[in-house]
Amino acid sequence: MPASSIPDEPIDLQFADVLREVHWPANKDELVDAAQSAGASNEVLAILDGMPEQDYQDVASVTRLIGSNYGPGVGA
């Protein structure tokens, strides 16, 4: 899927596309960089940028945090 189509996807699919490309473990800055490289929407970039500064071990550690802060359907 071309990166240019990512901003048109539902937000949970954008996260899935971005997180699939990350090399784990990753810190917040690496997650934001991956999202920017993938062409994610400003909303996804803002959510990732608002996450705590820490190392994330895997996709599940990010999606748990995103889901708990942004409601059902995001990160599921």
N, CA, C, O and CB atoms as a CASP TS submission, in Angstrom:
PFRMAT TS
TARGET T0000
AUTHOR 0000-0000-0000
METHOD Language model
MODEL 1
PARENT N/A
ATOM      1  N   MET     1       0.844  -1.184   0.000  1.00  0.00           N
ATOM      2  CA  MET     1       0.000   0.000   0.000  1.00  0.00           C
ATOM      3  C   MET     1       0.885   1.242   0.000  1.00  0.00           C
ATOM      4  O   MET     1       1.769   1.363   0.848  1.00  0.00           O
ATOM      5  CB  MET     1      -0.958   0.001   1.221  1.00  0.00           C
ATOM      6  N   PRO     2       0.666   2.161  -0.929  1.00  0.00           N
ATOM      7  CA  PRO     2       1.486   3.371  -0.964  1.00  0.00           C
ATOM      8  C   PRO     2       1.247   4.241   0.264  1.00  0.00           C
ATOM      9  O   PRO     2       0.125   4.343   0.761  1.00  0.00           O
ATOM     10  CB  PRO     2       1.198   4.169  -2.232  1.00  0.00           C
ATOM     11  N   ALA     3       2.306   4.859   0.738  1.00  0.00           N
ATOM     12  CA  ALA     3       2.203   5.687   1.945  1.00  0.00           C
ATOM     13  C   ALA     3       1.196   6.815   1.769  1.00  0.00           C
ATOM     14  O   ALA     3       0.594   7.258   2.747  1.00  0.00           O
ATOM     15  CB  ALA     3       3.568   6.267   2.308  1.00  0.00           C
ATOM     16  N   SER     4       1.004   7.284   0.551  1.00  0.00           N
ATOM     17  CA  SER     4       0.108   8.411   0.337  1.00  0.00           C
ATOM     18  C   SER     4      -1.337   8.095   0.693  1.00  0.00           C
ATOM     19  O   SER     4      -2.123   9.018   0.908  1.00  0.00           O
ATOM     20  CB  SER     4       0.185   8.856  -1.089  1.00  0.00           C
ATOM     21  N   SER     5      -1.714   6.814   0.761  1.00  0.00           N
ATOM     22  CA  SER     5      -3.098   6.466   1.092  1.00  0.00           C
ATOM     23  C   SER     5      -3.331   6.405   2.595  1.00  0.00           C
ATOM     24  O   SER     5      -4.480   6.347   3.033  1.00  0.00           O
ATOM     25  CB  SER     5      -3.465   5.134   0.466  1.00  0.00           C
ATOM     26  N   ILE     6      -2.264   6.417   3.399  1.00  0.00           N
ATOM     27  CA  ILE     6      -2.422   6.268   4.850  1.00  0.00           C
ATOM     28  C   ILE     6      -3.310   7.350   5.460  1.00  0.00           C
ATOM     29  O   ILE     6      -4.184   7.000   6.254  1.00  0.00           O
ATOM     30  CB  ILE     6      -1.064   6.292   5.521  1.00  0.00           C
ATOM     31  N   PRO     7      -3.152   8.635   5.150  1.00  0.00           N
ATOM     32  CA  PRO     7      -4.010   9.629   5.815  1.00  0.00           C
ATOM     33  C   PRO     7      -5.501   9.453   5.542  1.00  0.00           C
ATOM     34  O   PRO     7      -6.331   9.985   6.280  1.00  0.00           O
ATOM     35  CB  PRO     7      -3.602  11.004   5.388  1.00  0.00           C
ATOM     36  N   ASP     8      -5.848   8.715   4.494  1.00  0.00           N
ATOM     37  CA  ASP     8      -7.260   8.499   4.170  1.00  0.00           C
ATOM     38  C   ASP     8      -7.855   7.304   4.906  1.00  0.00           C
ATOM     39  O   ASP     8      -9.062   7.076   4.829  1.00  0.00           O
ATOM     40  CB  ASP     8      -7.422   8.304   2.678  1.00  0.00           C
ATOM     41  N   GLU     9      -7.030   6.537   5.620  1.00  0.00           N
ATOM     42  CA  GLU     9      -7.502   5.360   6.333  1.00  0.00           C
ATOM     43  C   GLU     9      -8.093   5.756   7.677  1.00  0.00           C
ATOM     44  O   GLU     9      -7.771   6.819   8.209  1.00  0.00           O
ATOM     45  CB  GLU     9      -6.363   4.354   6.524  1.00  0.00           C
ATOM     46  N   PRO    10      -8.971   4.892   8.240  1.00  0.00           N
ATOM     47  CA  PRO    10      -9.408   5.117   9.626  1.00  0.00           C
ATOM     48  C   PRO    10      -8.191   5.144  10.547  1.00  0.00           C
ATOM     49  O   PRO    10      -7.167   4.528  10.251  1.00  0.00           O
ATOM     50  CB  PRO    10     -10.413   4.013  10.081  1.00  0.00           C
ATOM     51  N   ILE    11      -8.307   5.853  11.651  1.00  0.00           N
ATOM     52  CA  ILE    11      -7.143   6.073  12.516  1.00  0.00           C
ATOM     53  C   ILE    11      -6.538   4.769  13.039  1.00  0.00           C
ATOM     54  O   ILE    11      -5.316   4.665  13.142  1.00  0.00           O
ATOM     55  CB  ILE    11      -7.533   6.953  13.686  1.00  0.00           C
ATOM     56  N   ASP    12      -7.366   3.771  13.371  1.00  0.00           N
ATOM     57  CA  ASP    12      -6.791   2.537  13.894  1.00  0.00           C
ATOM     58  C   ASP    12      -5.980   1.807  12.826  1.00  0.00           C
ATOM     59  O   ASP    12      -4.991   1.151  13.151  1.00  0.00           O
ATOM     60  CB  ASP    12      -7.895   1.625  14.430  1.00  0.00           C
ATOM     61  N   LEU    13      -6.378   1.907  11.567  1.00  0.00           N
ATOM     62  CA  LEU    13      -5.586   1.299  10.493  1.00  0.00           C
ATOM     63  C   LEU    13      -4.299   2.075  10.251  1.00  0.00           C
ATOM     64  O   LEU    13      -3.270   1.485   9.921  1.00  0.00           O
ATOM     65  CB  LEU    13      -6.405   1.228   9.198  1.00  0.00           C
ATOM     66  N   GLN    14      -4.350   3.394  10.413  1.00  0.00           N
ATOM     67  CA  GLN    14      -3.125   4.186  10.293  1.00  0.00           C
ATOM     68  C   GLN    14      -2.111   3.727  11.335  1.00  0.00           C
ATOM     69  O   GLN    14      -0.934   3.532  11.028  1.00  0.00           O
ATOM     70  CB  GLN    14      -3.426   5.700  10.458  1.00  0.00           C
ATOM     71  N   PHE    15      -2.583   3.555  12.581  1.00  0.00           N
ATOM     72  CA  PHE    15      -1.675   3.087  13.629  1.00  0.00           C
ATOM     73  C   PHE    15      -1.100   1.721  13.283  1.00  0.00           C
ATOM     74  O   PHE    15       0.094   1.483  13.463  1.00  0.00           O
ATOM     75  CB  PHE    15      -2.399   3.024  14.977  1.00  0.00           C
ATOM     76  N   ALA    16      -1.944   0.828  12.787  1.00  0.00           N
ATOM     77  CA  ALA    16      -1.475  -0.517  12.428  1.00  0.00           C
ATOM     78  C   ALA    16      -0.391  -0.439  11.361  1.00  0.00           C
ATOM     79  O   ALA    16       0.622  -1.131  11.455  1.00  0.00           O
ATOM     80  CB  ALA    16      -2.648  -1.388  11.931  1.00  0.00           C
ATOM     81  N   ASP    17      -0.599   0.402  10.345  1.00  0.00           N
ATOM     82  CA  ASP    17       0.385   0.541   9.266  1.00  0.00           C
ATOM     83  C   ASP    17       1.695   1.121   9.781  1.00  0.00           C
ATOM     84  O   ASP    17       2.773   0.658   9.407  1.00  0.00           O
ATOM     85  CB  ASP    17      -0.171   1.426   8.149  1.00  0.00           C
ATOM     86  N   VAL    18       1.602   2.127  10.633  1.00  0.00           N
ATOM     87  CA  VAL    18       2.800   2.769  11.175  1.00  0.00           C
ATOM     88  C   VAL    18       3.557   1.804  12.088  1.00  0.00           C
ATOM     89  O   VAL    18       4.767   1.633  11.940  1.00  0.00           O
ATOM     90  CB  VAL    18       2.425   4.054  11.946  1.00  0.00           C
ATOM     91  N   LEU    19       2.858   1.180  13.022  1.00  0.00           N
ATOM     92  CA  LEU    19       3.516   0.336  14.023  1.00  0.00           C
ATOM     93  C   LEU    19       4.121  -0.917  13.409  1.00  0.00           C
ATOM     94  O   LEU    19       5.072  -1.477  13.955  1.00  0.00           O
ATOM     95  CB  LEU    19       2.529  -0.054  15.106  1.00  0.00           C
ATOM     96  N   ARG    20       3.586  -1.358  12.292  1.00  0.00           N
ATOM     97  CA  ARG    20       4.127  -2.541  11.607  1.00  0.00           C
ATOM     98  C   ARG    20       5.544  -2.255  11.101  1.00  0.00           C
ATOM     99  O   ARG    20       6.348  -3.177  10.962  1.00  0.00           O
ATOM    100  CB  ARG    20       3.207  -2.961  10.424  1.00  0.00           C
ATOM    101  N   GLU    21       5.855  -0.986  10.827  1.00  0.00           N
ATOM    102  CA  GLU    21       7.155  -0.619  10.261  1.00  0.00           C
ATOM    103  C   GLU    21       8.221  -0.300  11.315  1.00  0.00           C
ATOM    104  O   GLU    21       9.386  -0.102  10.971  1.00  0.00           O
ATOM    105  CB  GLU    21       6.986   0.565   9.357  1.00  0.00           C
ATOM    106  N   VAL    22       7.836  -0.248  12.582  1.00  0.00           N
ATOM    107  CA  VAL    22       8.763   0.161  13.648  1.00  0.00           C
ATOM    108  C   VAL    22       9.679  -0.998  14.032  1.00  0.00           C
ATOM    109  O   VAL    22       9.260  -2.155  14.066  1.00  0.00           O
ATOM    110  CB  VAL    22       7.982   0.658  14.891  1.00  0.00           C
ATOM    111  N   HIS    23      10.930  -0.669  14.317  1.00  0.00           N
ATOM    112  CA  HIS    23      11.887  -1.653  14.832  1.00  0.00           C
ATOM    113  C   HIS    23      11.856  -1.564  16.350  1.00  0.00           C
ATOM    114  O   HIS    23      12.206  -0.534  16.926  1.00  0.00           O
ATOM    115  CB  HIS    23      13.345  -1.406  14.272  1.00  0.00           C
ATOM    116  N   TRP    24      11.437  -2.648  16.993  1.00  0.00           N
ATOM    117  CA  TRP    24      11.226  -2.659  18.448  1.00  0.00           C
ATOM    118  C   TRP    24      12.457  -3.133  19.177  1.00  0.00           C
ATOM    119  O   TRP    24      13.217  -3.925  18.619  1.00  0.00           O
ATOM    120  CB  TRP    24      10.042  -3.542  18.814  1.00  0.00           C
ATOM    121  N   PRO    25      12.698  -2.680  20.424  1.00  0.00           N
ATOM    122  CA  PRO    25      11.962  -1.628  21.131  1.00  0.00           C
ATOM    123  C   PRO    25      12.202  -0.263  20.494  1.00  0.00           C
ATOM    124  O   PRO    25      13.191  -0.054  19.792  1.00  0.00           O
ATOM    125  CB  PRO    25      12.366  -1.594  22.609  1.00  0.00           C
ATOM    126  N   ALA    26      11.275   0.663  20.754  1.00  0.00           N
ATOM    127  CA  ALA    26      11.355   2.002  20.173  1.00  0.00           C
ATOM    128  C   ALA    26      10.895   3.028  21.193  1.00  0.00           C
ATOM    129  O   ALA    26      10.026   2.758  22.022  1.00  0.00           O
ATOM    130  CB  ALA    26      10.505   2.099  18.884  1.00  0.00           C
ATOM    131  N   ASN    27      11.502   4.224  21.116  1.00  0.00           N
ATOM    132  CA  ASN    27      11.051   5.296  22.006  1.00  0.00           C
ATOM    133  C   ASN    27      10.026   6.161  21.269  1.00  0.00           C
ATOM    134  O   ASN    27       9.758   5.964  20.084  1.00  0.00           O
ATOM    135  CB  ASN    27      12.259   6.163  22.497  1.00  0.00           C
ATOM    136  N   LYS    28       9.473   7.106  21.990  1.00  0.00           N
ATOM    137  CA  LYS    28       8.429   7.961  21.417  1.00  0.00           C
ATOM    138  C   LYS    28       8.896   8.661  20.147  1.00  0.00           C
ATOM    139  O   LYS    28       8.152   8.718  19.168  1.00  0.00           O
ATOM    140  CB  LYS    28       7.984   8.996  22.437  1.00  0.00           C
ATOM    141  N   ASP    29      10.104   9.190  20.147  1.00  0.00           N
ATOM    142  CA  ASP    29      10.603   9.914  18.977  1.00  0.00           C
ATOM    143  C   ASP    29      10.689   9.001  17.757  1.00  0.00           C
ATOM    144  O   ASP    29      10.389   9.424  16.640  1.00  0.00           O
ATOM    145  CB  ASP    29      11.976  10.523  19.275  1.00  0.00           C
ATOM    146  N   GLU    30      11.098   7.746  17.968  1.00  0.00           N
ATOM    147  CA  GLU    30      11.173   6.798  16.852  1.00  0.00           C
ATOM    148  C   GLU    30       9.778   6.486  16.302  1.00  0.00           C
ATOM    149  O   GLU    30       9.607   6.298  15.097  1.00  0.00           O
ATOM    150  CB  GLU    30      11.869   5.498  17.299  1.00  0.00           C
ATOM    151  N   LEU    31       8.783   6.432  17.196  1.00  0.00           N
ATOM    152  CA  LEU    31       7.409   6.189  16.754  1.00  0.00           C
ATOM    153  C   LEU    31       6.898   7.357  15.909  1.00  0.00           C
ATOM    154  O   LEU    31       6.272   7.157  14.868  1.00  0.00           O
ATOM    155  CB  LEU    31       6.485   5.965  17.968  1.00  0.00           C
ATOM    156  N   VAL    32       7.175   8.580  16.372  1.00  0.00           N
ATOM    157  CA  VAL    32       6.760   9.770  15.626  1.00  0.00           C
ATOM    158  C   VAL    32       7.473   9.814  14.270  1.00  0.00           C
ATOM    159  O   VAL    32       6.849  10.112  13.251  1.00  0.00           O
ATOM    160  CB  VAL    32       7.061  11.059  16.441  1.00  0.00           C
ATOM    161  N   ASP    33       8.763   9.521  14.256  1.00  0.00           N
ATOM    162  CA  ASP    33       9.514   9.507  12.996  1.00  0.00           C
ATOM    163  C   ASP    33       8.937   8.485  12.021  1.00  0.00           C
ATOM    164  O   ASP    33       8.809   8.763  10.829  1.00  0.00           O
ATOM    165  CB  ASP    33      10.996   9.202  13.259  1.00  0.00           C
ATOM    166  N   ALA    34       8.589   7.301  12.527  1.00  0.00           N
ATOM    167  CA  ALA    34       8.009   6.262  11.671  1.00  0.00           C
ATOM    168  C   ALA    34       6.679   6.729  11.090  1.00  0.00           C
ATOM    169  O   ALA    34       6.388   6.484   9.919  1.00  0.00           O
ATOM    170  CB  ALA    34       7.812   4.952  12.463  1.00  0.00           C
ATOM    171  N   ALA    35       5.878   7.397  11.905  1.00  0.00           N
ATOM    172  CA  ALA    35       4.583   7.895  11.435  1.00  0.00           C
ATOM    173  C   ALA    35       4.773   8.970  10.365  1.00  0.00           C
ATOM    174  O   ALA    35       4.059   8.986   9.362  1.00  0.00           O
ATOM    175  CB  ALA    35       3.762   8.456  12.613  1.00  0.00           C
ATOM    176  N   GLN    36       5.739   9.870  10.582  1.00  0.00           N
ATOM    177  CA  GLN    36       6.010  10.912   9.587  1.00  0.00           C
ATOM    178  C   GLN    36       6.480  10.287   8.277  1.00  0.00           C
ATOM    179  O   GLN    36       6.044  10.694   7.200  1.00  0.00           O
ATOM    180  CB  GLN    36       7.068  11.907  10.114  1.00  0.00           C
ATOM    181  N   SER    37       7.363   9.304   8.370  1.00  0.00           N
ATOM    182  CA  SER    37       7.873   8.633   7.170  1.00  0.00           C
ATOM    183  C   SER    37       6.767   7.914   6.417  1.00  0.00           C
ATOM    184  O   SER    37       6.794   7.833   5.189  1.00  0.00           O
ATOM    185  CB  SER    37       8.969   7.644   7.542  1.00  0.00           C
ATOM    186  N   ALA    38       5.791   7.391   7.157  1.00  0.00           N
ATOM    187  CA  ALA    38       4.679   6.658   6.541  1.00  0.00           C
ATOM    188  C   ALA    38       3.624   7.587   5.961  1.00  0.00           C
ATOM    189  O   ALA    38       2.742   7.141   5.226  1.00  0.00           O
ATOM    190  CB  ALA    38       4.036   5.736   7.556  1.00  0.00           C
ATOM    191  N   GLY    39       3.705   8.868   6.282  1.00  0.00           N
ATOM    192  CA  GLY    39       2.717   9.814   5.777  1.00  0.00           C
ATOM    193  C   GLY    39       1.429   9.807   6.575  1.00  0.00           C
ATOM    194  O   GLY    39       0.363  10.107   6.038  1.00  0.00           O
ATOM    195  N   ALA    40       1.517   9.464   7.866  1.00  0.00           N
ATOM    196  CA  ALA    40       0.328   9.406   8.717  1.00  0.00           C
ATOM    197  C   ALA    40      -0.293  10.791   8.885  1.00  0.00           C
ATOM    198  O   ALA    40       0.351  11.818   8.667  1.00  0.00           O
ATOM    199  CB  ALA    40       0.682   8.815  10.091  1.00  0.00           C
ATOM    200  N   SER    41      -1.552  10.784   9.275  1.00  0.00           N
ATOM    201  CA  SER    41      -2.279  12.045   9.448  1.00  0.00           C
ATOM    202  C   SER    41      -1.742  12.833  10.637  1.00  0.00           C
ATOM    203  O   SER    41      -1.048  12.289  11.496  1.00  0.00           O
ATOM    204  CB  SER    41      -3.777  11.778   9.633  1.00  0.00           C
ATOM    205  N   ASN    42      -2.074  14.121  10.674  1.00  0.00           N
ATOM    206  CA  ASN    42      -1.666  14.971  11.797  1.00  0.00           C
ATOM    207  C   ASN    42      -2.244  14.464  13.105  1.00  0.00           C
ATOM    208  O   ASN    42      -1.617  14.609  14.154  1.00  0.00           O
ATOM    209  CB  ASN    42      -2.101  16.418  11.561  1.00  0.00           C
ATOM    210  N   GLU    43      -3.436  13.868  13.061  1.00  0.00           N
ATOM    211  CA  GLU    43      -4.053  13.330  14.275  1.00  0.00           C
ATOM    212  C   GLU    43      -3.211  12.194  14.856  1.00  0.00           C
ATOM    213  O   GLU    43      -2.986  12.149  16.066  1.00  0.00           O
ATOM    214  CB  GLU    43      -5.481  12.835  13.977  1.00  0.00           C
ATOM    215  N   VAL    44      -2.749  11.287  14.014  1.00  0.00           N
ATOM    216  CA  VAL    44      -1.899  10.182  14.472  1.00  0.00           C
ATOM    217  C   VAL    44      -0.585  10.729  15.018  1.00  0.00           C
ATOM    218  O   VAL    44      -0.114  10.293  16.069  1.00  0.00           O
ATOM    219  CB  VAL    44      -1.629   9.178  13.320  1.00  0.00           C
ATOM    220  N   LEU    45       0.004  11.679  14.307  1.00  0.00           N
ATOM    221  CA  LEU    45       1.261  12.271  14.770  1.00  0.00           C
ATOM    222  C   LEU    45       1.082  12.935  16.139  1.00  0.00           C
ATOM    223  O   LEU    45       1.943  12.810  17.010  1.00  0.00           O
ATOM    224  CB  LEU    45       1.778  13.300  13.746  1.00  0.00           C
ATOM    225  N   ALA    46      -0.034  13.637  16.322  1.00  0.00           N
ATOM    226  CA  ALA    46      -0.282  14.314  17.599  1.00  0.00           C
ATOM    227  C   ALA    46      -0.466  13.312  18.729  1.00  0.00           C
ATOM    228  O   ALA    46       0.031  13.530  19.834  1.00  0.00           O
ATOM    229  CB  ALA    46      -1.514  15.214  17.496  1.00  0.00           C
ATOM    230  N   ILE    47      -1.169  12.225  18.472  1.00  0.00           N
ATOM    231  CA  ILE    47      -1.379  11.200  19.505  1.00  0.00           C
ATOM    232  C   ILE    47      -0.046  10.581  19.899  1.00  0.00           C
ATOM    233  O   ILE    47       0.251  10.450  21.086  1.00  0.00           O
ATOM    234  CB  ILE    47      -2.356  10.103  19.008  1.00  0.00           C
ATOM    235  N   LEU    48       0.752  10.201  18.917  1.00  0.00           N
ATOM    236  CA  LEU    48       2.054   9.601  19.223  1.00  0.00           C
ATOM    237  C   LEU    48       2.959  10.595  19.943  1.00  0.00           C
ATOM    238  O   LEU    48       3.673  10.223  20.874  1.00  0.00           O
ATOM    239  CB  LEU    48       2.732   9.108  17.937  1.00  0.00           C
ATOM    240  N   ASP    49       2.932  11.849  19.518  1.00  0.00           N
ATOM    241  CA  ASP    49       3.782  12.860  20.137  1.00  0.00           C
ATOM    242  C   ASP    49       3.357  13.150  21.575  1.00  0.00           C
ATOM    243  O   ASP    49       4.165  13.607  22.383  1.00  0.00           O
ATOM    244  CB  ASP    49       3.752  14.144  19.318  1.00  0.00           C
ATOM    245  N   GLY    50       2.090  12.884  21.891  1.00  0.00           N
ATOM    246  CA  GLY    50       1.599  13.115  23.246  1.00  0.00           C
ATOM    247  C   GLY    50       1.853  11.962  24.203  1.00  0.00           C
ATOM    248  O   GLY    50       1.525  12.052  25.385  1.00  0.00           O
ATOM    249  N   MET    51       2.434  10.885  23.702  1.00  0.00           N
ATOM    250  CA  MET    51       2.708   9.725  24.562  1.00  0.00           C
ATOM    251  C   MET    51       3.882  10.020  25.484  1.00  0.00           C
ATOM    252  O   MET    51       4.718  10.870  25.179  1.00  0.00           O
ATOM    253  CB  MET    51       3.001   8.465  23.712  1.00  0.00           C
ATOM    254  N   PRO    52       3.944   9.314  26.622  1.00  0.00           N
ATOM    255  CA  PRO    52       5.072   9.517  27.548  1.00  0.00           C
ATOM    256  C   PRO    52       6.411   9.179  26.900  1.00  0.00           C
ATOM    257  O   PRO    52       6.500   8.290  26.054  1.00  0.00           O
ATOM    258  CB  PRO    52       4.883   8.666  28.804  1.00  0.00           C
ATOM    259  N   GLU    53       7.455   9.906  27.313  1.00  0.00           N
ATOM    260  CA  GLU    53       8.825   9.653  26.864  1.00  0.00           C
ATOM    261  C   GLU    53       9.302   8.391  27.541  1.00  0.00           C
ATOM    262  O   GLU    53       9.642   8.412  28.724  1.00  0.00           O
ATOM    263  CB  GLU    53       9.775  10.858  27.180  1.00  0.00           C
ATOM    264  N   GLN    54       9.333   7.305  26.818  1.00  0.00           N
ATOM    265  CA  GLN    54       9.829   6.040  27.368  1.00  0.00           C
ATOM    266  C   GLN    54      10.090   5.097  26.210  1.00  0.00           C
ATOM    267  O   GLN    54       9.763   5.395  25.061  1.00  0.00           O
ATOM    268  CB  GLN    54       8.814   5.412  28.386  1.00  0.00           C
ATOM    269  N   ASP    55      10.686   3.950  26.529  1.00  0.00           N
ATOM    270  CA  ASP    55      10.886   2.921  25.519  1.00  0.00           C
ATOM    271  C   ASP    55       9.676   2.001  25.522  1.00  0.00           C
ATOM    272  O   ASP    55       9.193   1.592  26.578  1.00  0.00           O
ATOM    273  CB  ASP    55      12.196   2.122  25.776  1.00  0.00           C
ATOM    274  N   TYR    56       9.195   1.683  24.334  1.00  0.00           N
ATOM    275  CA  TYR    56       8.065   0.778  24.160  1.00  0.00           C
ATOM    276  C   TYR    56       8.613  -0.519  23.591  1.00  0.00           C
ATOM    277  O   TYR    56       9.359  -0.510  22.611  1.00  0.00           O
ATOM    278  CB  TYR    56       6.957   1.395  23.227  1.00  0.00           C
ATOM    279  N   GLN    57       8.238  -1.638  24.211  1.00  0.00           N
ATOM    280  CA  GLN    57       8.823  -2.922  23.843  1.00  0.00           C
ATOM    281  C   GLN    57       8.237  -3.538  22.579  1.00  0.00           C
ATOM    282  O   GLN    57       8.923  -4.265  21.860  1.00  0.00           O
ATOM    283  CB  GLN    57       8.657  -3.875  24.966  1.00  0.00           C
ATOM    284  N   ASP    58       6.955  -3.242  22.306  1.00  0.00           N
ATOM    285  CA  ASP    58       6.295  -3.876  21.165  1.00  0.00           C
ATOM    286  C   ASP    58       5.020  -3.119  20.798  1.00  0.00           C
ATOM    287  O   ASP    58       4.657  -2.136  21.444  1.00  0.00           O
ATOM    288  CB  ASP    58       5.970  -5.352  21.478  1.00  0.00           C
ATOM    289  N   VAL    59       4.357  -3.593  19.760  1.00  0.00           N
ATOM    290  CA  VAL    59       3.120  -2.959  19.300  1.00  0.00           C
ATOM    291  C   VAL    59       2.086  -2.927  20.416  1.00  0.00           C
ATOM    292  O   VAL    59       1.408  -1.918  20.605  1.00  0.00           O
ATOM    293  CB  VAL    59       2.556  -3.699  18.077  1.00  0.00           C
ATOM    294  N   ALA    60       1.962  -4.026  21.156  1.00  0.00           N
ATOM    295  CA  ALA    60       0.943  -4.113  22.209  1.00  0.00           C
ATOM    296  C   ALA    60       1.132  -3.039  23.276  1.00  0.00           C
ATOM    297  O   ALA    60       0.149  -2.505  23.790  1.00  0.00           O
ATOM    298  CB  ALA    60       0.975  -5.493  22.858  1.00  0.00           C
ATOM    299  N   SER    61       2.374  -2.715  23.616  1.00  0.00           N
ATOM    300  CA  SER    61       2.612  -1.701  24.649  1.00  0.00           C
ATOM    301  C   SER    61       2.144  -0.324  24.187  1.00  0.00           C
ATOM    302  O   SER    61       1.723   0.491  25.008  1.00  0.00           O
ATOM    303  CB  SER    61       4.103  -1.651  25.018  1.00  0.00           C
ATOM    304  N   VAL    62       2.212  -0.058  22.899  1.00  0.00           N
ATOM    305  CA  VAL    62       1.735   1.219  22.351  1.00  0.00           C
ATOM    306  C   VAL    62       0.215   1.204  22.227  1.00  0.00           C
ATOM    307  O   VAL    62      -0.447   2.164  22.621  1.00  0.00           O
ATOM    308  CB  VAL    62       2.383   1.503  20.973  1.00  0.00           C
ATOM    309  N   THR    63      -0.336   0.136  21.688  1.00  0.00           N
ATOM    310  CA  THR    63      -1.783   0.107  21.465  1.00  0.00           C
ATOM    311  C   THR    63      -2.560   0.086  22.773  1.00  0.00           C
ATOM    312  O   THR    63      -3.665   0.625  22.839  1.00  0.00           O
ATOM    313  CB  THR    63      -2.159  -1.102  20.626  1.00  0.00           C
ATOM    314  N   ARG    64      -2.005  -0.527  23.815  1.00  0.00           N
ATOM    315  CA  ARG    64      -2.673  -0.476  25.129  1.00  0.00           C
ATOM    316  C   ARG    64      -2.790   0.962  25.608  1.00  0.00           C
ATOM    317  O   ARG    64      -3.848   1.377  26.080  1.00  0.00           O
ATOM    318  CB  ARG    64      -1.903  -1.320  26.173  1.00  0.00           C
ATOM    319  N   LEU    65      -1.721   1.713  25.490  1.00  0.00           N
ATOM    320  CA  LEU    65      -1.717   3.108  25.935  1.00  0.00           C
ATOM    321  C   LEU    65      -2.640   3.951  25.062  1.00  0.00           C
ATOM    322  O   LEU    65      -3.430   4.741  25.579  1.00  0.00           O
ATOM    323  CB  LEU    65      -0.287   3.683  25.908  1.00  0.00           C
ATOM    324  N   ILE    66      -2.550   3.792  23.759  1.00  0.00           N
ATOM    325  CA  ILE    66      -3.395   4.562  22.849  1.00  0.00           C
ATOM    326  C   ILE    66      -4.858   4.239  23.111  1.00  0.00           C
ATOM    327  O   ILE    66      -5.686   5.145  23.214  1.00  0.00           O
ATOM    328  CB  ILE    66      -3.030   4.270  21.376  1.00  0.00           C
ATOM    329  N   GLY    67      -5.182   2.963  23.219  1.00  0.00           N
ATOM    330  CA  GLY    67      -6.560   2.554  23.437  1.00  0.00           C
ATOM    331  C   GLY    67      -7.118   3.065  24.745  1.00  0.00           C
ATOM    332  O   GLY    67      -8.281   3.464  24.805  1.00  0.00           O
ATOM    333  N   SER    68      -6.311   3.062  25.798  1.00  0.00           N
ATOM    334  CA  SER    68      -6.799   3.517  27.103  1.00  0.00           C
ATOM    335  C   SER    68      -7.003   5.024  27.126  1.00  0.00           C
ATOM    336  O   SER    68      -7.849   5.521  27.870  1.00  0.00           O
ATOM    337  CB  SER    68      -5.826   3.110  28.206  1.00  0.00           C
ATOM    338  N   ASN    69      -6.245   5.753  26.326  1.00  0.00           N
ATOM    339  CA  ASN    69      -6.360   7.210  26.319  1.00  0.00           C
ATOM    340  C   ASN    69      -7.334   7.745  25.285  1.00  0.00           C
ATOM    341  O   ASN    69      -7.830   8.862  25.430  1.00  0.00           O
ATOM    342  CB  ASN    69      -5.024   7.813  26.083  1.00  0.00           C
ATOM    343  N   TYR    70      -7.620   6.975  24.248  1.00  0.00           N
ATOM    344  CA  TYR    70      -8.392   7.530  23.142  1.00  0.00           C
ATOM    345  C   TYR    70      -9.650   6.737  22.823  1.00  0.00           C
ATOM    346  O   TYR    70     -10.268   6.962  21.783  1.00  0.00           O
ATOM    347  CB  TYR    70      -7.535   7.607  21.922  1.00  0.00           C
ATOM    348  N   GLY    71     -10.041   5.819  23.689  1.00  0.00           N
ATOM    349  CA  GLY    71     -11.328   5.158  23.542  1.00  0.00           C
ATOM    350  C   GLY    71     -11.302   3.905  22.705  1.00  0.00           C
ATOM    351  O   GLY    71     -10.288   3.569  22.093  1.00  0.00           O
ATOM    352  N   PRO    72     -12.430   3.211  22.681  1.00  0.00           N
ATOM    353  CA  PRO    72     -12.524   1.940  21.954  1.00  0.00           C
ATOM    354  C   PRO    72     -12.349   2.142  20.459  1.00  0.00           C
ATOM    355  O   PRO    72     -12.731   3.171  19.901  1.00  0.00           O
ATOM    356  CB  PRO    72     -13.864   1.264  22.231  1.00  0.00           C
ATOM    357  N   GLY    73     -11.764   1.136  19.825  1.00  0.00           N
ATOM    358  CA  GLY    73     -11.576   1.180  18.379  1.00  0.00           C
ATOM    359  C   GLY    73     -10.207   1.673  17.977  1.00  0.00           C
ATOM    360  O   GLY    73      -9.711   1.305  16.912  1.00  0.00           O
ATOM    361  N   VAL    74      -9.583   2.496  18.797  1.00  0.00           N
ATOM    362  CA  VAL    74      -8.243   2.971  18.484  1.00  0.00           C
ATOM    363  C   VAL    74      -7.251   2.018  19.104  1.00  0.00           C
ATOM    364  O   VAL    74      -7.273   1.779  20.312  1.00  0.00           O
ATOM    365  CB  VAL    74      -8.015   4.422  18.990  1.00  0.00           C
ATOM    366  N   GLY    75      -6.393   1.483  18.287  1.00  0.00           N
ATOM    367  CA  GLY    75      -5.377   0.556  18.775  1.00  0.00           C
ATOM    368  C   GLY    75      -5.897  -0.844  18.991  1.00  0.00           C
ATOM    369  O   GLY    75      -5.174  -1.694  19.511  1.00  0.00           O
ATOM    370  N   ALA    76      -7.118  -1.104  18.612  1.00  0.00           N
ATOM    371  CA  ALA    76      -7.679  -2.445  18.824  1.00  0.00           C
ATOM    372  C   ALA    76      -7.203  -3.393  17.750  1.00  0.00           C
ATOM    373  O   ALA    76      -7.568  -4.569  17.758  1.00  0.00           O
ATOM    374  CB  ALA    76      -9.211  -2.402  18.844  1.00  0.00           C
TER
END
